[in-house]
Amino acid sequence: MDYSQALLDLRDGKIDEINVTPETFSDFQKAWSEFPYQNTVKGIAHRAGKVTYVRSK
């Protein structure tokens, strides 16, 4: 998955959420660290290291 594009799509309302698992976290982290709009997205932690990222309201 292209997490950089997914983060932009999430910010723009084109998608509702991004689901990240422990296996995909390192790929997501690279995109997240370069994402300039981090304050527009929030993460919701779940069990077993899963995180759902949604738009902040």
KOLGU-4560 file (N, C-alpha, C; in nm, 3 decimals, padded with zeros to 5 digits):
<recs>
<n_xx: 00.084 n_yy: -00.119 n_zz: 00.000 ca_xx: 00.000 ca_yy: 00.000 ca_zz: 00.000 c_xx: 00.088 c_yy: 00.124 c_zz: 00.000 mol: A seq: 1 type: MET>
<n_xx: 00.047 n_yy: 00.224 n_zz: -00.074 ca_xx: 00.116 ca_yy: 00.352 ca_zz: -00.076 c_xx: 00.059 c_yy: 00.438 c_zz: 00.037 mol: A seq: 2 type: ASP>
<n_xx: 00.127 n_yy: 00.434 n_zz: 00.153 ca_xx: 00.076 ca_yy: 00.504 ca_zz: 00.270 c_xx: 00.083 c_yy: 00.656 c_zz: 00.255 mol: A seq: 3 type: TYR>
<n_xx: 00.176 n_yy: 00.706 n_zz: 00.178 ca_xx: 00.183 ca_yy: 00.851 ca_zz: 00.155 c_xx: 00.056 c_yy: 00.899 c_zz: 00.085 mol: A seq: 4 type: SER>
<n_xx: 00.015 n_yy: 00.827 n_zz: -00.019 ca_xx: -00.107 ca_yy: 00.863 ca_zz: -00.090 c_xx: -00.230 c_yy: 00.838 c_zz: -00.003 mol: A seq: 5 type: GLN>
<n_xx: -00.228 n_yy: 00.730 n_zz: 00.073 ca_xx: -00.341 ca_yy: 00.699 ca_zz: 00.161 c_xx: -00.361 c_yy: 00.808 c_zz: 00.266 mol: A seq: 6 type: ALA>
<n_xx: -00.252 n_yy: 00.860 n_zz: 00.321 ca_xx: -00.264 ca_yy: 00.969 ca_zz: 00.419 c_xx: -00.323 c_yy: 01.094 c_zz: 00.356 mol: A seq: 7 type: LEU>
<n_xx: -00.281 n_yy: 01.125 n_zz: 00.235 ca_xx: -00.339 ca_yy: 01.240 ca_zz: 00.165 c_xx: -00.487 c_yy: 01.217 c_zz: 00.136 mol: A seq: 8 type: LEU>
<n_xx: -00.521 n_yy: 01.095 n_zz: 00.091 ca_xx: -00.661 ca_yy: 01.063 ca_zz: 00.063 c_xx: -00.745 c_yy: 01.070 c_zz: 00.191 mol: A seq: 9 type: ASP>
<n_xx: -00.689 n_yy: 01.027 n_zz: 00.301 ca_xx: -00.760 ca_yy: 01.036 ca_zz: 00.429 c_xx: -00.781 c_yy: 01.181 c_zz: 00.467 mol: A seq: 10 type: LEU>
<n_xx: -00.679 n_yy: 01.261 n_zz: 00.457 ca_xx: -00.690 ca_yy: 01.403 ca_zz: 00.490 c_xx: -00.795 c_yy: 01.472 c_zz: 00.403 mol: A seq: 11 type: ARG>
<n_xx: -00.801 n_yy: 01.435 n_zz: 00.275 ca_xx: -00.894 ca_yy: 01.498 ca_zz: 00.181 c_xx: -01.034 c_yy: 01.438 c_zz: 00.184 mol: A seq: 12 type: ASP>
<n_xx: -01.055 n_yy: 01.335 n_zz: 00.265 ca_xx: -01.187 ca_yy: 01.275 ca_zz: 00.276 c_xx: -01.220 c_yy: 01.174 c_zz: 00.168 mol: A seq: 13 type: GLY>
<n_xx: -01.121 n_yy: 01.133 n_zz: 00.090 ca_xx: -01.146 ca_yy: 01.035 ca_zz: -00.016 c_xx: -01.161 c_yy: 00.893 c_zz: 00.039 mol: A seq: 14 type: LYS>
<n_xx: -01.098 n_yy: 00.868 n_zz: 00.154 ca_xx: -01.115 ca_yy: 00.741 ca_zz: 00.225 c_xx: -01.147 c_yy: 00.773 c_zz: 00.370 mol: A seq: 15 type: ILE>
<n_xx: -01.205 n_yy: 00.677 n_zz: 00.441 ca_xx: -01.249 ca_yy: 00.701 ca_zz: 00.579 c_xx: -01.146 c_yy: 00.660 c_zz: 00.683 mol: A seq: 16 type: ASP>
<n_xx: -01.061 n_yy: 00.564 n_zz: 00.651 ca_xx: -00.965 ca_yy: 00.516 ca_zz: 00.751 c_xx: -00.850 c_yy: 00.442 c_zz: 00.685 mol: A seq: 17 type: GLU>
<n_xx: -00.743 n_yy: 00.430 n_zz: 00.762 ca_xx: -00.628 ca_yy: 00.349 ca_zz: 00.724 c_xx: -00.604 c_yy: 00.253 c_zz: 00.841 mol: A seq: 18 type: ILE>
<n_xx: -00.599 n_yy: 00.125 n_zz: 00.811 ca_xx: -00.573 ca_yy: 00.026 ca_zz: 00.915 c_xx: -00.428 c_yy: -00.019 c_zz: 00.905 mol: A seq: 19 type: ASN>
<n_xx: -00.359 n_yy: -00.013 n_zz: 01.019 ca_xx: -00.218 ca_yy: -00.049 ca_zz: 01.024 c_xx: -00.201 c_yy: -00.161 c_zz: 01.126 mol: A seq: 20 type: VAL>
<n_xx: -00.127 n_yy: -00.263 n_zz: 01.086 ca_xx: -00.099 ca_yy: -00.377 ca_zz: 01.174 c_xx: 00.048 c_yy: -00.371 c_zz: 01.213 mol: A seq: 21 type: THR>
<n_xx: 00.088 n_yy: -00.449 n_zz: 01.312 ca_xx: 00.230 ca_yy: -00.452 ca_zz: 01.348 c_xx: 00.320 c_yy: -00.488 c_zz: 01.229 mol: A seq: 22 type: PRO>
<n_xx: 00.271 n_yy: -00.572 n_zz: 01.140 ca_xx: 00.349 ca_yy: -00.613 ca_zz: 01.023 c_xx: 00.368 c_yy: -00.500 c_zz: 00.922 mol: A seq: 23 type: GLU>
<n_xx: 00.273 n_yy: -00.409 n_zz: 00.913 ca_xx: 00.281 ca_yy: -00.301 ca_zz: 00.815 c_xx: 00.324 c_yy: -00.168 c_zz: 00.877 mol: A seq: 24 type: THR>
<n_xx: 00.347 n_yy: -00.166 n_zz: 01.009 ca_xx: 00.376 ca_yy: -00.040 ca_zz: 01.077 c_xx: 00.503 c_yy: 00.027 c_zz: 01.026 mol: A seq: 25 type: PHE>
<n_xx: 00.608 n_yy: -00.048 n_zz: 00.999 ca_xx: 00.733 ca_yy: 00.017 ca_zz: 00.956 c_xx: 00.714 c_yy: 00.091 c_zz: 00.823 mol: A seq: 26 type: SER>
<n_xx: 00.637 n_yy: 00.033 n_zz: 00.731 ca_xx: 00.608 ca_yy: 00.102 ca_zz: 00.605 c_xx: 00.524 c_yy: 00.227 c_zz: 00.630 mol: A seq: 27 type: ASP>
<n_xx: 00.425 n_yy: 00.215 n_zz: 00.718 ca_xx: 00.341 ca_yy: 00.331 ca_zz: 00.750 c_xx: 00.423 c_yy: 00.440 c_zz: 00.818 mol: A seq: 28 type: PHE>
<n_xx: 00.511 n_yy: 00.401 n_zz: 00.909 ca_xx: 00.590 ca_yy: 00.498 ca_zz: 00.986 c_xx: 00.675 c_yy: 00.586 c_zz: 00.894 mol: A seq: 29 type: GLN>
<n_xx: 00.730 n_yy: 00.528 n_zz: 00.790 ca_xx: 00.810 ca_yy: 00.606 ca_zz: 00.695 c_xx: 00.726 c_yy: 00.716 c_zz: 00.631 mol: A seq: 30 type: LYS>
<n_xx: 00.605 n_yy: 00.681 n_zz: 00.588 ca_xx: 00.516 ca_yy: 00.780 ca_zz: 00.526 c_xx: 00.469 c_yy: 00.882 c_zz: 00.630 mol: A seq: 31 type: ALA>
<n_xx: 00.439 n_yy: 00.835 n_zz: 00.750 ca_xx: 00.389 ca_yy: 00.924 ca_zz: 00.856 c_xx: 00.494 c_yy: 01.029 c_zz: 00.894 mol: A seq: 32 type: TRP>
<n_xx: 00.619 n_yy: 00.988 n_zz: 00.902 ca_xx: 00.725 ca_yy: 01.082 ca_zz: 00.943 c_xx: 00.745 c_yy: 01.193 c_zz: 00.840 mol: A seq: 33 type: SER>
<n_xx: 00.708 n_yy: 01.169 n_zz: 00.714 ca_xx: 00.720 ca_yy: 01.270 ca_zz: 00.610 c_xx: 00.590 c_yy: 01.343 c_zz: 00.581 mol: A seq: 34 type: GLU>
<n_xx: 00.482 n_yy: 01.306 n_zz: 00.649 ca_xx: 00.350 ca_yy: 01.364 ca_zz: 00.624 c_xx: 00.338 c_yy: 01.499 c_zz: 00.696 mol: A seq: 35 type: PHE>
<n_xx: 00.325 n_yy: 01.610 n_zz: 00.622 ca_xx: 00.325 ca_yy: 01.742 ca_zz: 00.686 c_xx: 00.195 c_yy: 01.780 c_zz: 00.757 mol: A seq: 36 type: PRO>
<n_xx: 00.091 n_yy: 01.700 n_zz: 00.745 ca_xx: -00.040 ca_yy: 01.735 ca_zz: 00.802 c_xx: -00.079 c_yy: 01.639 c_zz: 00.914 mol: A seq: 37 type: TYR>
<n_xx: 00.015 n_yy: 01.603 n_zz: 00.999 ca_xx: -00.011 ca_yy: 01.504 ca_zz: 01.104 c_xx: -00.124 c_yy: 01.546 c_zz: 01.197 mol: A seq: 38 type: GLN>
<n_xx: -00.145 n_yy: 01.676 n_zz: 01.215 ca_xx: -00.252 ca_yy: 01.721 ca_zz: 01.304 c_xx: -00.391 c_yy: 01.701 c_zz: 01.244 mol: A seq: 39 type: ASN>
<n_xx: -00.401 n_yy: 01.659 n_zz: 01.118 ca_xx: -00.532 ca_yy: 01.636 ca_zz: 01.057 c_xx: -00.576 c_yy: 01.490 c_zz: 01.066 mol: A seq: 40 type: THR>
<n_xx: -00.489 n_yy: 01.406 n_zz: 01.123 ca_xx: -00.515 ca_yy: 01.262 ca_zz: 01.131 c_xx: -00.489 c_yy: 01.216 c_zz: 01.274 mol: A seq: 41 type: VAL>
<n_xx: -00.575 n_yy: 01.127 n_zz: 01.323 ca_xx: -00.550 ca_yy: 01.072 ca_zz: 01.456 c_xx: -00.556 c_yy: 00.920 c_zz: 01.450 mol: A seq: 42 type: LYS>
<n_xx: -00.481 n_yy: 00.858 n_zz: 01.539 ca_xx: -00.477 ca_yy: 00.713 ca_zz: 01.547 c_xx: -00.559 c_yy: 00.662 c_zz: 01.663 mol: A seq: 43 type: GLY>
<n_xx: -00.629 n_yy: 00.552 n_zz: 01.641 ca_xx: -00.708 ca_yy: 00.487 ca_zz: 01.745 c_xx: -00.648 c_yy: 00.348 c_zz: 01.764 mol: A seq: 44 type: ILE>
<n_xx: -00.592 n_yy: 00.325 n_zz: 01.883 ca_xx: -00.524 ca_yy: 00.199 ca_zz: 01.910 c_xx: -00.625 c_yy: 00.089 c_zz: 01.942 mol: A seq: 45 type: ALA>
<n_xx: -00.594 n_yy: -00.031 n_zz: 01.895 ca_xx: -00.674 ca_yy: -00.149 ca_zz: 01.922 c_xx: -00.584 c_yy: -00.256 c_zz: 01.982 mol: A seq: 46 type: HIS>
<n_xx: -00.642 n_yy: -00.367 n_zz: 02.015 ca_xx: -00.563 ca_yy: -00.478 ca_zz: 02.068 c_xx: -00.469 c_yy: -00.535 c_zz: 01.964 mol: A seq: 47 type: ARG>
<n_xx: -00.367 n_yy: -00.602 n_zz: 02.013 ca_xx: -00.270 ca_yy: -00.673 ca_zz: 01.929 c_xx: -00.189 c_yy: -00.579 c_zz: 01.839 mol: A seq: 48 type: ALA>
<n_xx: -00.174 n_yy: -00.453 n_zz: 01.880 ca_xx: -00.091 ca_yy: -00.360 ca_zz: 01.806 c_xx: -00.153 c_yy: -00.300 c_zz: 01.681 mol: A seq: 49 type: GLY>
<n_xx: -00.281 n_yy: -00.319 n_zz: 01.661 ca_xx: -00.348 ca_yy: -00.263 ca_zz: 01.543 c_xx: -00.390 c_yy: -00.120 c_zz: 01.572 mol: A seq: 50 type: LYS>
<n_xx: -00.378 n_yy: -00.034 n_zz: 01.471 ca_xx: -00.414 ca_yy: 00.107 ca_zz: 01.483 c_xx: -00.497 c_yy: 00.146 c_zz: 01.361 mol: A seq: 51 type: VAL>
<n_xx: -00.605 n_yy: 00.218 n_zz: 01.385 ca_xx: -00.687 ca_yy: 00.272 ca_zz: 01.278 c_xx: -00.666 c_yy: 00.422 c_zz: 01.277 mol: A seq: 52 type: THR>
<n_xx: -00.628 n_yy: 00.476 n_zz: 01.163 ca_xx: -00.609 ca_yy: 00.620 ca_zz: 01.149 c_xx: -00.731 c_yy: 00.679 c_zz: 01.078 mol: A seq: 53 type: TYR>
<n_xx: -00.784 n_yy: 00.787 n_zz: 01.135 ca_xx: -00.902 ca_yy: 00.854 ca_zz: 01.082 c_xx: -00.874 c_yy: 01.004 c_zz: 01.078 mol: A seq: 54 type: VAL>
<n_xx: -00.959 n_yy: 01.077 n_zz: 01.006 ca_xx: -00.947 ca_yy: 01.223 ca_zz: 01.003 c_xx: -00.985 c_yy: 01.280 c_zz: 01.137 mol: A seq: 55 type: ARG>
<n_xx: -00.908 n_yy: 01.379 n_zz: 01.182 ca_xx: -00.944 ca_yy: 01.455 ca_zz: 01.303 c_xx: -01.058 c_yy: 01.549 c_zz: 01.268 mol: A seq: 56 type: SER>
<n_xx: -01.147 n_yy: 01.569 n_zz: 01.362 ca_xx: -01.260 ca_yy: 01.658 ca_zz: 01.336 c_xx: -01.246 c_yy: 01.786 c_zz: 01.412 mol: A seq: 57 type: LYS>
</recs>
